[in-house]
Each structure stands twice: as C-alpha cells, then as structure tokens.
Amino acid sequence: MSNRLNRLIKSYANHISLPWMKGLANEQRVLFAVYHKEDELKLRARVEEFRLATESAGHPWLELDITCLFSDWMAKQKYREDYFEEPDSLTPKYKTFVRQSVEVLAEQIQTKADDKTLVALVGCGTLFGFASVSDFVKQLAEHVPGRLLVLFPGEYINNGYRLLDARDGWGYQATAITAEN
C-alpha cells in the first residue's frame, strides 16, 4: 500500500468529517485531493475509500468519471476525421467541448445530488492538452449544490495547482487536501 495515498485518504477523511459551512462561493466548496501523477492507478483502485469516508461523514457520494469524456465527445463530432488530419483546427472547439461536457454532467448532478452530496470528479488528468482543468472545474462547480471533490494528479505549491507537472499552474480558491495535511 502506498504510504502517500494512506496519508491522503486520512487527510481527506478528517476534512470531510468537519461540518459543512453554508453560504460559501462556488470555488470555496471545491476540494482538490492532490496526489502524485505516478499514483494515478493506485488512487483509482482506492476511490472506494474516499466514498466510504464521505458516507461515514453522513454525505451521499456521486462519482463522475470523466476519463472518456473527450473521446466520447469527439466520436459525436461530424468533422472528427478532418480534426485528426488537422489537429490545430480543433483548437477553437475546446471551449465548446468544455461547455457541452459540463452541461451533460450538470444534468446528472441536478437529478442525483443535493446540498449534502459530495460530487467526486475522477479522471481530470485526461483533460490535459484538451481543456483547462481550472475552467472545467469552475464551470462545473456552478452546478454542484454540495461539495465538489476533484481527484487531482499533480502538485499544489504556494497556493497554486499544476496538473501532471505542467509548466504553468493556476491559483484557485479551493481547499487543497494533500498527503502532508
């Protein structure tokens, strides 16, 4: 068992068991569970432990796995073959991808979640190169009535997030949960 993941799950369990404050802004209701990119497969095998910690704290769990989100979206595009021949022509479509994807996920959230529900976003590393995780999370958070947990393969340094060791990171008002908390 990964010692880092054990500590991360314990930090998460401690945090999620605290009472939830009301009246927070969307970004303040977002939690980032930050883990090393090398631990992606190990973490996915242990997502159930996050669910159990959440439910033990009295909150329903709604898991949204976005691993295949981009490929599913691309498969529905009329000009997908053209995009493969000229990938740069897809760049203007990224915002459309994010907007349409968030709309699909928002429908699931609306029917399955309330203000006590934790919505867990799994697979955000698959957005790398196609969409901004910060933009995606910001748009999705508008539709989450409870809390949004982003399982985040990257780093959290000086109040900034870096997905998969990307050069540029971004600041975000979410609560970072790390193995060091």
ZAMARGU-4260 file (C-alpha; in steps of 0.2 Angstrom, whole numbers, plus 5000, padded with zeros to 4 digits):
<rodrens>
0) 5000/5000/5000 | 5006/5017/4996 | 5010/5027/5011 | 5007/5044/5002 | 4989/5038/4997
5) 4986/5032/5015 | 4990/5049/5022 | 4980/5057/5008 | 4965/5047/5012 | 4967/5050/5030
10) 4968/5069/5027 | 4953/5068/5016 | 4943/5058/5029 | 4947/5071/5043 | 4942/5086/5032
15) 4926/5078/5025 | 4920/5074/5043 | 4920/5093/5048 | 4903/5102/5047 | 4900/5110/5031
20) 4898/5129/5031 | 4884/5136/5022 | 4884/5151/5011 | 4901/5148/5003 | 4905/5154/4985
25) 4906/5140/4972 | 4925/5140/4972 | 4926/5138/4991 | 4915/5122/4990 | 4928/5114/4979
30) 4941/5102/4987 | 4956/5096/4977 | 4964/5079/4983 | 4981/5081/4976 | 4992/5066/4973
35) 5007/5062/4963 | 5004/5058/4945 | 5013/5041/4947 | 5000/5036/4959 | 4985/5038/4947
40) 4982/5019/4945 | 4984/5016/4964 | 4972/5030/4968 | 4959/5024/4956 | 4960/5007/4964
45) 4956/5016/4981 | 4942/5028/4976 | 4931/5017/4986 | 4940/5023/5002 | 4936/5041/4998
50) 4917/5036/4995 | 4917/5026/5012 | 4925/5041/5021 | 4912/5053/5013 | 4897/5042/5018
55) 4904/5039/5035 | 4903/5058/5037 | 4885/5057/5033 | 4886/5064/5015 | 4880/5055/4999
60) 4893/5051/4986 | 4891/5055/4967 | 4905/5049/4957 | 4908/5057/4939 | 4922/5048/4930
65) 4927/5059/4915 | 4941/5048/4909 | 4932/5045/4892 | 4923/5062/4891 | 4934/5069/4877
70) 4934/5053/4866 | 4915/5051/4868 | 4913/5070/4863 | 4925/5068/4848 | 4916/5052/4842
75) 4900/5063/4840 | 4908/5076/4830 | 4903/5077/4812 | 4920/5083/4806 | 4931/5072/4818
80) 4941/5064/4803 | 4946/5081/4797 | 4951/5086/4815 | 4963/5071/4815 | 4970/5076/4799
85) 4972/5094/4805 | 4973/5094/4824 | 4975/5113/4825 | 4958/5115/4818 | 4951/5108/4834
90) 4958/5121/4845 | 4943/5133/4843 | 4932/5119/4848 | 4939/5116/4865 | 4928/5129/4873
95) 4913/5120/4865 | 4919/5103/4872 | 4920/5110/4890 | 4903/5119/4889 | 4894/5104/4882
100) 4903/5092/4894 | 4898/5102/4909 | 4880/5103/4903 | 4879/5084/4902 | 4887/5082/4919
105) 4876/5096/4926 | 4860/5086/4921 | 4867/5071/4931 | 4871/5082/4946 | 4854/5090/4945
110) 4845/5073/4946 | 4856/5064/4959 | 4863/5077/4971 | 4858/5089/4984 | 4867/5101/4996
115) 4873/5087/5007 | 4880/5077/4992 | 4899/5076/4988 | 4902/5075/4969 | 4918/5067/4965
120) 4927/5071/4949 | 4938/5056/4943 | 4949/5057/4928 | 4953/5075/4927 | 4971/5071/4921
125) 4963/5066/4904 | 4958/5084/4901 | 4977/5088/4899 | 4980/5096/4882 | 4962/5097/4878
130) 4954/5108/4891 | 4959/5119/4906 | 4955/5109/4922 | 4953/5126/4931 | 4940/5132/4918
135) 4931/5115/4918 | 4930/5114/4937 | 4925/5132/4939 | 4910/5129/4926 | 4906/5113/4934
140) 4906/5120/4952 | 4891/5131/4947 | 4880/5116/4946 | 4886/5107/4962 | 4874/5111/4977
145) 4885/5102/4990 | 4904/5100/4988 | 4915/5095/4973 | 4930/5084/4976 | 4942/5084/4962
150) 4955/5070/4962 | 4970/5079/4955 | 4986/5071/4948 | 4998/5085/4950 | 5006/5097/4963
155) 5000/5110/4975 | 5013/5123/4979 | 5012/5140/4986 | 4993/5141/4983 | 4995/5135/4965
160) 4990/5119/4956 | 5000/5111/4942 | 4991/5097/4933 | 5003/5082/4928 | 5019/5093/4931
165) 5014/5106/4918 | 5024/5121/4917 | 5010/5133/4921 | 4999/5132/4936 | 4985/5142/4942
170) 4978/5149/4958 | 4961/5143/4964 | 4951/5146/4980 | 4948/5128/4983 | 4953/5118/4998
175) 4969/5108/4994 | 4970/5091/5003 | 4987/5083/5002 | 4996/5069/5010 | 5005/5082/5020
180) 4989/5090/5028
</rodrens>
